Amino acid sequence: MINQTKSKSAERTKIGCNGGLSGETIVMEATSANEKLKLTINGKEHIVKCNVNETLAEVLREKLGLTGLKIGCDSGECGACTVLVNGQSILSCLTLAVDCQGKEILTIEGLEDAKTGKLHPIQQAFVEHHGTQCGYCTPGMIMVAKALLDKNLTPTEEEIREAINGNLCRCTGYISIIESISAAAKKMRKERDGKR
């Protein structure tokens, strides 16, 4: 929930929101409703002008054209807007963009190898194991899988189910998604072990 108040002595907007990146209440004072933010997205710095109450999802989609993430429910219930911030999966529809300054943001567009165009092993596994049907939930599922596999390349089926618990899919019944993540883990382990 966002609360805004204006001070009579100065044109300052106070923004407080519950559920920032670490769950705390964040209070920020801005000298105007518009701020220039420096955001690091997919390894590149972007300067973007936005209102202090705009969500990360709005900024990524509307200001930067990164439309891979989807806005399904706009209330944190579906997981379609999941991106990684400092390696942690977050719901970008509930996260203020101003809270992401100084942090590394990774979107689905940042997974593909920029030099070769090769899909990330998780993306490739979703293709090979039919982890997508309509595709609306796919970016969020892949980003949650990335956060999981960055920490644990040997997840059990239960750990995979727990990781995707906050992401809704109305098409696949989750079996092919779980199989895709498991296959990606196997491929990533193989790649990691081959580099040693």
C-alpha positions in Angstrom: 0.0 0.0 0.0 1.4 3.4 -0.9 0.7 6.5 1.2 1.4 10.0 -0.1 1.4 13.2 1.9 2.5 16.7 0.8 4.2 19.1 3.2 2.9 22.7 3.1 6.3 24.2 3.6 7.9 22.5 0.6 6.8 20.6 -2.4 8.0 17.3 -1.1 6.3 14.0 -1.5 6.7 11.3 1.1 6.2 7.8 -0.1 5.9 4.9 2.3 5.2 1.3 1.2 5.1 -2.0 3.0 6.8 -4.9 1.3 9.9 -3.4 -0.2 12.6 -5.8 -1.3 13.3 -6.9 2.2 9.8 -6.5 3.5 10.4 -3.4 5.6 8.5 -0.1 5.4 10.4 2.3 3.2 10.0 6.0 3.4 11.5 8.2 0.8 11.4 11.9 0.3 11.6 13.3 -3.2 11.8 16.9 -4.2 9.3 16.3 -7.1 7.0 13.7 -8.3 9.4 12.9 -11.1 12.9 11.5 -10.4 15.8 10.4 -12.6 16.7 6.9 -11.6 19.9 5.1 -12.5 19.0 1.4 -12.9 21.3 -1.5 -13.9 19.2 -3.8 -16.0 20.6 -6.9 -17.7 24.1 -5.6 -17.1 23.5 -2.1 -18.7 23.0 1.2 -16.9 19.8 3.1 -17.8 18.8 6.6 -16.7 15.0 6.8 -16.6 12.7 9.5 -15.6 9.7 8.3 -13.6 7.3 9.1 -10.9 8.4 7.9 -7.4 5.4 5.7 -7.1 5.9 3.8 -10.3 6.5 0.1 -10.0 9.5 -1.6 -11.5 7.1 -3.5 -13.8 5.7 -0.2 -15.2 9.2 1.2 -15.7 10.6 -1.9 -17.4 7.6 -2.3 -19.7 6.5 1.2 -20.4 9.7 3.3 -20.2 12.3 0.8 -21.3 10.3 -1.5 -23.6 11.3 -4.7 -21.8 7.9 -6.4 -22.3 9.1 -10.0 -21.6 7.8 -9.7 -18.1 4.0 -9.8 -18.0 1.5 -8.0 -15.7 -1.1 -10.6 -15.0 -2.8 -9.6 -11.7 -1.0 -6.4 -10.7 -1.4 -7.5 -7.1 1.4 -10.0 -6.6 -0.8 -13.1 -6.9 0.3 -14.7 -10.2 4.1 -14.3 -10.5 4.0 -13.3 -14.2 6.0 -10.2 -13.4 8.9 -11.9 -11.7 12.4 -10.5 -12.3 15.6 -11.0 -10.3 17.0 -8.2 -8.2 20.5 -9.0 -6.8 19.8 -12.6 -7.6 16.5 -12.8 -5.7 13.2 -13.3 -7.4 10.8 -10.4 -6.8 7.4 -9.4 -8.0 8.0 -6.3 -10.0 4.3 -5.2 -9.9 4.7 -4.7 -6.1 8.2 -3.2 -6.1 8.8 0.5 -6.5 11.4 1.3 -9.2 13.1 3.8 -6.8 13.9 0.9 -4.5 15.9 -0.8 -7.2 18.6 1.9 -7.6 22.0 0.5 -7.0 20.9 -3.1 -7.5 21.3 -5.5 -10.3 18.0 -6.2 -12.2 17.8 -9.2 -14.5 14.8 -9.7 -16.8 14.0 -12.5 -19.1 15.6 -10.5 -22.0 18.9 -10.6 -20.1 19.1 -14.4 -20.1 19.9 -14.9 -23.8 23.6 -14.7 -24.7 23.9 -11.3 -26.2 26.9 -12.3 -28.4 25.6 -15.6 -29.8 21.8 -15.2 -29.4 21.9 -18.6 -27.8 19.1 -19.3 -25.3 20.0 -19.8 -21.6 19.8 -23.5 -20.6 16.6 -22.9 -18.7 15.0 -21.2 -21.7 16.1 -24.1 -23.9 14.8 -26.7 -21.5 11.4 -25.0 -21.5 11.4 -25.3 -25.3 12.5 -28.9 -25.4 10.3 -30.1 -22.6 7.1 -28.2 -23.5 7.2 -26.1 -20.4 5.1 -23.5 -22.1 1.8 -23.4 -23.8 0.2 -20.0 -24.0 3.5 -18.5 -22.7 2.0 -15.9 -20.4 3.5 -17.3 -17.2 6.7 -18.5 -18.9 9.0 -15.5 -18.2 8.1 -15.5 -14.5 8.6 -19.3 -14.3 11.9 -19.1 -16.0 13.1 -16.3 -13.7 12.1 -18.2 -10.6 13.9 -21.2 -11.9 17.0 -19.1 -12.5 17.0 -17.9 -8.9 16.6 -21.5 -7.7 19.2 -23.0 -9.9 21.7 -20.2 -9.2 21.6 -21.4 -5.6 20.9 -25.1 -6.0 21.8 -27.1 -9.2 20.5 -30.4 -7.6 17.0 -29.4 -6.6 14.5 -32.1 -5.7 11.0 -32.1 -7.3 9.7 -30.8 -4.0 12.2 -27.9 -4.0 11.2 -27.1 -7.6 7.5 -27.1 -6.6 8.3 -24.8 -3.7 10.2 -22.4 -5.9 7.4 -22.1 -8.4 4.7 -22.0 -5.8 3.9 -18.3 -6.2 3.7 -18.5 -10.0 0.4 -19.5 -11.6 0.0 -21.5 -14.8 -3.5 -22.2 -16.2 -2.3 -24.3 -19.2 0.3 -26.9 -18.4 -0.7 -28.4 -15.1 2.9 -27.7 -13.9 4.3 -31.2 -14.8 6.1 -30.0 -17.9 7.4 -26.9 -16.1 8.9 -29.1 -13.3 10.4 -31.4 -15.9 11.8 -28.4 -17.8 13.5 -27.0 -14.6 14.8 -30.4 -13.7 16.3 -30.9 -17.2 17.8 -27.4 -17.1 19.5 -28.2 -13.8 20.9 -31.4 -15.3 22.3 -29.5 -18.3 23.7 -26.7 -16.2 25.4 -29.2 -13.9 26.9 -30.9 -16.9 28.2 -27.6 -18.3 29.6 -26.6 -14.9 31.4 -29.9 -14.5 32.7 -29.8 -18.0 34.4 -26.5 -17.3 36.4 -27.9 -14.4 
